[in-house]
């Protein structure tokens, strides 16, 4: 299964990159995200509760960032499983291109393979769930970026967001997985 998309983000590329690498922002934006734990060397352990059609599950997984070209792009490699729903694994390539001082284009291509009950429910349902999850993620992520930009436009310094190397792909992956596995 492949999921592609482009989104315009209301921020410059550096701000978008920092937000994509901020664990707290990602936890707030990814539907069902319960936990993101850094393991070191651009690797993370995650817990995600979601539903795809009749299949509801809690997924435990691992994420790894590769091919990092800050602040332009990276690849997120992921794998997750649930004892009652099956597994998902794949990768996502995310790129950022600055359009203006206040706008960045985010492009992504994600590929995933699912097994177990997830594979049994059908690709249309899984594709629709993945699309819905990505939409929810980007809506929340755009709102976070807009909220950060508001203080800057009013003359106040924006809230600090400590970047954490290369974590933005994880958010895209989670959005992809959420879209796959439910709202």
N, C-alpha and C positions, 0 to 999 in steps of 0.2 A: 504494500500500500504506500502511495506517495501523496504527500500533502505539500502544496506550494502556496506561497502568498507574498504579498507586499503590503506594507502599512506605512502611512505617514505618521511620524511621531512629532509631537509639539515641543521639540527641543533640539539643540545642536547635537552633533555626533558625540562629543565628549560627555555630555550630560546623559544622553541615551545609553552610551556604553557603561558609564558608572552605575546607572540604575539597573541595567541588565545583569550587573555583577554584584548587586546588593541583595544579600540573602533575605533580609527583612522585607524589602519591597516585593521580591518574588513570592515569598510566602503569602503576602497579602493579595497578590494578583492571581495566583494559580488556584483555580477552584479545587477544593478538597485537599490542598496541601496541608499536611499536619506537621511535617518535620523536614528540615534540611540540615544535615550534619556534615561539616567539612572533615574529610579524611586526610587532607594534605595532597600536595602535588596535583592540584586541579581535579581532585576526585571528591565525590560527595555521596552520602547515603541519604535516601529519601523515603518518606512514607506519604502515601496518597490514598485518600478514600474517595471512591467514585462509583458511578453506575453507568452501564451501557444497556439500555433496554432492561430486560429482566435480571441482568447480572449485576449484582452489587458486591463490591469487594474492597479490601484494603490491600494496596500493593506496596511491597517493600522493594526498593531498587537501588541501583548504583548509577551514578553519572560520572562521566569523565570528559573534560574539555581537551580538545586537541587542535592542532593547526591554528593556534592563537596568533592573530595579527592585530593587536590592539592599536587603535580603537575601531578597526575596520571589519573584522570577521573572526569567526571560530567555528569549529565543528563540535557538536555535542554527541557523545556516544552514550547510549542508555540501555539498561535492561531492568526489567521489573517482573515480579511474579506475585501471585496470590494463590493460596492453597485451594480456593474454591472457584477461581475464574480463569486461571491459566497464566500465560506469560506474554510479554511484549518486549521486543528489543529492536534496536535500530540506531539511526543517527540523524542529525539535523545540521545543516550548514546555514549559518546566519551571517548576513552581511549588512553593514550600515553604510549609507552614502549621504553625506550632508547636502541638502538641497539649498538651505539658507541658514542664516544665523539662528533661526527659530524653528527649523524643520529638518528632519532626517528621514530618509527612506530606509526602512528595514525590509529586507527580502529574506525569505527562508525556503528551503527545500528539505523536507523530512521524509525519511523512508523508515517503515516499520514492518515488522513481521510479528504476527500474533499466533498463539496456539491455545489449546484447551477450549474451554467454553467460549472464549472470545472469538475463536475461529469458527465455532459452530453457529454463532448467532447471525453470521452473514456480513459480507463486506459493506453492503449499503448502510446498514445500521451502524457499523463501526466507523465508516467514513463520515456519516452525518454527525455522530457523537464527537468525533475528532474536530470537525469543522466548528461545531457549537462551542467546544471547549476553547479553541483558539480565539474565537470571537470574544468570549467572555474575558479571556486573559488580556487581549489587546485593549478592550474597553477599559478594564481596570488599570492596565499599565499606562495607557494614554492619560487617564485621570490623574495618576500619580505624577507623571511628568508635567502636566498642566498645573497641578498644585505647587510643584517645585518652581515653576516659571513665574507664577503670580507674585511671590514676594520680590523676585528680582525685578520685575517690571514696575513694582511699587517703590523701588529704591532700596529695599531691605535686602540683606544678603540671603541667598537661598539656604535652606537647611542642608547641613552637611550630610553627605551620603558616602560613607567609606567604601571605595570600590574593593571588590574581592575578585581577584584575577579570573577572568574568563567565565563567569557564571551565567551570563546572559543566555547562552544556548540552552542551559538547563531549563530556564523559564519557558523557552519556546518548546522544548521537548515536553515539559509538563503540560503546556497548553495543548500540544498535539495529543499527548496521552489522555488528557482529560476529555478532549474532543472525541477521542476513540472510545473512552470508557464511560462517558456520561457527563451529565451536567453537574 
